[in-house]
Amino acid sequence: MAWTTPKTWAVNDVLSASDMNTYVRDNERALSQLSSYTPTWTAATTNPAIGNGVIEGRYLLVDDWCWVQVQIAAGTTTTYGSGTYAIGLPVAGTALNGGTEQNLLVNFNDLGVARYAGIGVIFTGGTTFVVNGPTPWVSGAQAIWGPTTPFTFGNGDTMVASGIYRVV
């Protein structure tokens, strides 16, 4: 469902049932409708393949802000590639206050072992985000999510990222 272009009201206009449906009800419905997309999952060297796992994304675009949620759940035939991972966004991000990157909250579940938190980083103009993992800083930089960071990703393990970022 799409947004309705706002009506310019004049003095003495009468609000009809049709106006209420078009400008209030329908816009409220549009606001509550999430769109689905299939995020790309790439790696710096060799791309992973989801196999029988699940990769799904949902988003809601309101003006120049996008709420997004991405879930990756590994399956028995998922392959993990090599190198650090990047996840595709539904809409490219834009710069904030002098080019500062934007962030998403990320949760990892190493099935039956531990849970971890990370930060999804969207660089200026980015169409993807990388995840700075919860692992210690290495050579002045925090480790970026990959096949073995923050743990060896495997069957049943999940990554969920969500947040709001500004779009172009």
Secondary structure, 3 states (H helix, E strand, C coil): CCCCCCCCCCCCCCCCHHHHHHHHHHHHHHHCCCEEECCCEEECCECCECCCCEEEEEEEEECCEEEEEEEEECCCCCECCECCEEEECCCCECCECCCECEEEEEEEEECCCEEEEEEEEECCCCCEEEEEEEEEEECCEEEECECCECCCCCCCCEEEEEEEEEEC
